[in-house]
Each structure stands twice: as C-alpha cells, then as structure tokens.
C-alpha cells in the first residue's frame, strides 16, 4: 500500500462546505461579487457575465464554509438574493482545501458546526407538503396498527410506525410556532387533524368489519390485549418518550440526519394510539377509546412543545457562540 504523503489534502465533511449559485442583472450581481470577494469564508469565486444574448443574466458561483453561511445568506438576501436575483444553495459531498480548513479553524472556531438555518427551514418546508399521499399513508398506518393491536403483534405495530408520515407536519407546526408564523401552523394543524381523523375513522371501520364477521383472535376476545394496553395508557413513561422524541427529531433536522428510523421513533407516540382508539371504538370499548385519545392528544402536544423549546434553545445557543470574539490568530 502506498504511503500517504504529508502534503495530502485535508478533507472536509459534507456539511462543512456549501455551493452557492446566483443569477441576476449585472449591476446587482456586481455588488454581490464585491461583497463575496471580501468574505474570508468564500472560496473558488467565479463570475460568468452575460454573453451574446445566449446567457441573459450574470452568474456567480462560489463555495462557502457552512459555519459562515447564516451571515452570508442574510447579506445576500439584503442585496436582493431570492427576489430579482435567483439563489441556489446545495451541500458539497466532499472537498479538499487546506486554505478552507485553515479559515475554519482560525476564524470560525465553534461556529464551524453551526446549523444553516435557511437549509433547516427548507428541509421542514419539504416535509410539510400535504399531498393526498400524506393522508393515505396515515390511513394505511392506522389500519396496519389495528392489525397489530388485534393480533398482539408488536412487530406489525412497528411496521405501522414505519409507514406513518406525520413528523413533517409536527416539525412544521413546531417551527411555525417558534418563528411566530401563522400560515405553516394553520396548515400543519389542519393536516394533522384531518389525517388522524381519517386514520381513526378507517381503523374504526376496519375493526367494526372484523367484529361483524367475528374475525378477531380468540385471545383478543378474552381480553388478552397487552399491546393495546401498552399504547393506550397515558403515563409518565409515555411522556418521557414523547419529550425525547420531540427533542431528537428537531436536533436531527438541524443536523440533516432525519431518516426512516427517526420517523419510527416519532410514530411510536402517535400511530399506535390512533389505531388503538379506532379498534376500541369498533369494539364498543369507550373507556379504552377515551384513554387512547388522551394518549394521542398528550403525545402530540408534548412533541410540538418540545420541538418549539428545542428549536429556541438551539438558536439561543448558537447566537451566544456567534457573539463570542473569534479565536486569536497565532
């Protein structure tokens, strides 16, 4: 195996560098180019002027350290980026730059790991588009959860959690409350209300059909319903799970590490309770249905509240880090 020389490049990770592309009228783009040239966290700046009518707008492309992107994007917005000038930002999967690494260590310090809030908002907006598939997936998750409850199969209930799409709406609601913007809160609340109502109604219909044709397992008839009792009983531990899930969900979104496993974790606090309520209604168990409704409502409130608090805490933390003086250059 060949030896790696001491002069080999220093590799930066995926979220440490962003690619920025701007396109707009020459006079506005020129002002942005002047600002970008002065920024010590901007690298590989290229300006492509409009030519011969084929390219009608001037274009700027550059790389910027992600830890400095919040301030940079605010300055670009103030100059018209996103309005008369188009703005495109994406993450760089891999980059090698000793100069960029030096600037990151010597100038940014702890801010090198700061979330890029524009990207966090974009990820939340992406997950808060409530197409018909959102409601269909909630209905499907409810029915799968009902099967797991009727058969006392925890594995099937976990399968229902995988299908559940509700965390996008929960995150959007928490983000809207934290930012004090009414529109995403209203749309997310409506989507969750309609979605879980449909899921409970579909689960109720499924359970009523099972009961009408006497298809329920004998153990369920005898009252052996450990899964149902587990997911439909509000208690201290269910609150703890909801708090941890809400905090982990928001932190994962800010770090761009949200995925299927996170969705399962969030759905553990919502889908089983909704499915249990539908099953209880289908079998005429009103006390169980009421307990499951309480469990669902409690968990949703805790998830949203924890999300708001976690977002606000992260913003406050990174604001304090930003206000500290930069590390001294040796």
ZINORZI-V35993 format. One record per backbone hydrogen bond with DSSP energy under -0.5 kcal/mol. CO is the residue of the C=O (numbers start at 1). NH is the residue of the N-H. E is the energy in kcal/mol with one decimal. If there is no record, write none. Layout:
BEGIN
CO&NH&E + CO&NH&E
END
This chain:
BEGIN
3&5&-0.6 + 5&8&-1.7 + 9&11&-0.6 + 10&97&-1.2 + 12&95&-1.0 + 13&16&-1.5 + 14&17&-0.6 + 14&92&-0.6 + 16&66&-2.5 + 17&92&-2.2 + 18&20&-0.5 + 18&64&-2.2 + 19&90&-1.9 + 20&62&-2.1 + 21&88&-2.2 + 22&60&-2.7 + 23&86&-2.6 + 24&58&-2.0 + 25&29&-2.6 + 26&30&-2.5 + 27&31&-1.4 + 28&32&-1.9 + 29&33&-2.6 + 30&34&-2.1 + 31&35&-1.9 + 32&36&-2.7 + 33&37&-2.4 + 34&38&-1.0 + 35&39&-0.5 + 36&39&-1.0 + 38&40&-0.5 + 39&42&-1.5 + 41&65&-1.8 + 43&63&-3.0 + 46&48&-0.5 + 46&61&-2.6 + 47&49&-0.6 + 48&59&-2.5 + 51&54&-1.9 + 51&55&-1.5 + 54&56&-0.6 + 55&51&-0.8 + 58&24&-2.3 + 59&48&-3.7 + 60&22&-2.7 + 61&46&-3.0 + 62&20&-2.8 + 63&43&-3.3 + 64&18&-2.8 + 65&68&-1.6 + 66&69&-1.2 + 68&72&-1.8 + 69&73&-3.1 + 70&74&-1.8 + 71&75&-2.1 + 72&76&-2.4 + 73&77&-2.6 + 74&78&-2.0 + 75&79&-1.1 + 76&81&-2.7 + 77&80&-1.6 + 80&83&-2.0 + 80&85&-1.7 + 85&82&-3.6 + 85&83&-0.5 + 86&23&-1.5 + 88&21&-2.6 + 90&19&-3.3 + 91&93&-0.5 + 95&12&-2.5 + 97&101&-2.3 + 98&102&-2.2 + 99&103&-2.2 + 100&104&-2.4 + 101&105&-2.3 + 102&106&-2.9 + 103&107&-2.1 + 103&108&-1.4 + 104&109&-1.8 + 108&111&-1.6 + 109&112&-1.8 + 110&113&-1.7 + 111&114&-1.9 + 115&117&-0.9 + 116&119&-0.8 + 116&120&-1.9 + 117&121&-2.6 + 118&122&-1.9 + 119&123&-2.4 + 120&124&-2.2 + 121&125&-2.6 + 122&126&-2.3 + 123&127&-1.5 + 125&128&-1.1 + 126&129&-0.6 + 128&130&-0.7 + 129&131&-1.4 + 131&134&-1.5 + 131&135&-0.9 + 132&136&-2.3 + 133&137&-2.6 + 134&138&-1.6 + 135&139&-2.3 + 136&140&-2.7 + 137&141&-2.8 + 138&142&-2.3 + 139&143&-2.3 + 140&144&-2.6 + 141&145&-2.5 + 142&146&-2.1 + 143&147&-2.0 + 144&148&-2.0 + 145&149&-2.2 + 146&150&-2.8 + 147&151&-2.2 + 148&152&-0.5 + 148&153&-2.5 + 149&152&-0.6 + 152&154&-0.7 + 153&157&-1.6 + 154&158&-2.2 + 155&159&-1.9 + 156&160&-1.8 + 157&161&-1.7 + 158&162&-1.8 + 159&163&-1.4 + 160&164&-1.6 + 165&168&-1.0 + 166&169&-0.5 + 166&170&-2.0 + 167&171&-3.0 + 168&172&-2.0 + 169&173&-2.3 + 170&174&-2.3 + 171&175&-2.7 + 172&176&-2.5 + 173&177&-2.2 + 174&178&-2.4 + 175&179&-2.3 + 176&180&-0.8 + 176&181&-2.5 + 180&182&-0.5 + 181&185&-0.8 + 182&186&-2.8 + 183&187&-2.5 + 184&188&-2.4 + 185&189&-2.6 + 186&190&-2.1 + 187&191&-2.3 + 188&192&-2.6 + 189&193&-2.4 + 190&194&-2.8 + 191&195&-2.7 + 192&196&-2.6 + 193&197&-1.9 + 194&198&-2.6 + 195&199&-2.3 + 196&200&-2.7 + 197&201&-2.5 + 198&202&-2.8 + 199&203&-2.4 + 200&204&-2.7 + 201&205&-2.5 + 202&206&-2.4 + 203&207&-2.8 + 204&208&-2.8 + 205&209&-2.0 + 206&210&-2.4 + 207&211&-2.5 + 208&212&-2.5 + 209&213&-1.8 + 210&215&-3.0 + 211&214&-1.1 + 217&221&-1.7 + 218&222&-1.7 + 219&224&-2.6 + 220&223&-1.3 + 223&225&-1.5 + 225&229&-2.5 + 226&230&-2.0 + 227&231&-2.3 + 228&232&-1.5 + 230&233&-0.6 + 232&234&-0.5 + 235&239&-1.6 + 236&240&-2.0 + 237&241&-2.3 + 238&242&-2.0 + 239&243&-2.6 + 240&244&-2.5 + 241&245&-2.7 + 242&246&-2.5 + 243&247&-2.2 + 244&248&-2.9 + 245&249&-2.5 + 246&250&-1.8 + 247&251&-2.4 + 248&252&-2.5 + 249&253&-1.8 + 250&254&-2.2 + 251&255&-1.6 + 252&257&-3.3 + 252&258&-0.6 + 253&256&-0.9 + 259&263&-1.9 + 260&264&-2.1 + 261&265&-2.2 + 262&266&-2.5 + 263&267&-2.7 + 264&268&-1.4 + 266&269&-1.9 + 267&270&-1.3 + 267&271&-1.1 + 267&272&-0.8 + 270&274&-2.2 + 271&275&-2.8 + 272&276&-2.6 + 273&277&-2.0 + 274&278&-1.9 + 275&279&-2.4 + 276&280&-2.5 + 277&281&-2.4 + 278&282&-2.3 + 279&283&-1.6 + 280&285&-2.9 + 281&284&-1.3 + 284&286&-1.2 + 285&289&-2.1 + 286&290&-2.4 + 287&291&-2.2 + 288&292&-2.4 + 289&293&-2.3 + 290&294&-2.3 + 291&295&-2.2 + 292&296&-2.7 + 293&297&-2.8 + 294&298&-2.6 + 295&299&-2.5 + 296&300&-2.4 + 297&301&-2.3 + 298&302&-2.5 + 299&303&-2.8 + 300&304&-2.4 + 301&305&-2.8 + 302&306&-2.7 + 303&307&-2.1 + 304&308&-2.4 + 305&309&-2.4 + 306&310&-2.7 + 307&311&-2.4 + 308&312&-2.5 + 309&313&-2.5 + 310&314&-2.3 + 311&315&-2.4 + 312&316&-2.4 + 313&317&-2.5 + 314&318&-2.6 + 315&319&-2.1 + 316&320&-2.0 + 317&321&-2.0 + 318&322&-2.3 + 319&323&-1.7 + 320&324&-0.7 + 321&324&-0.8 + 328&330&-0.5
END
